[in-house]
């Protein structure tokens, strides 16, 4: 989304992670996505790609944020929330865990703090959208998709409004095209 927002054209290569093409592994031996190769430089993290794109162009001012608060959101998302989200998404990998308990932990760690923040602001960092919203949105989208009916039953109306706003945005929908799997 940040690449599209910044007006940066890329050659999109859809990767089947079970059959990683050799060209990808030569570029990025760790074999994870996303990977962006630009002018001989390889960026291998979503946030790294996002920040690079925004340094090229930031037409609506997504970049200026309180870095301390932004970092707190990102650390919470990329740490305990992401760990619990994987446990929630893949209960067969974690049979010792109860999905309802994991969902309660997800709510306590991330969803309820987001709801509280959105009670005072339209977005996570204030009155306008920032890179922090765009960085966290895909993970909330993943959570909602695991069990849409259960997610809809949660008492988080502001979070659901925030999520739906992103899901219905022209920007999000402009990047959701299906691409054929890349083969070397």
Secondary structure by P-SEA (a helix, b strand, c coil): ccccccccccbbbbbccccccaaaaaaccccccccccccccccccaaaaaaaaaaacccccccccaaaaaaaaaaaaacaaaaaaaaaacccccccccaaaaaaaaaaacaaaaaaaaaaccccccccccaaaaaaaaaaaaaaaccaaaaaacccaaaaaaaaaaaacaaaaaaccccccccc
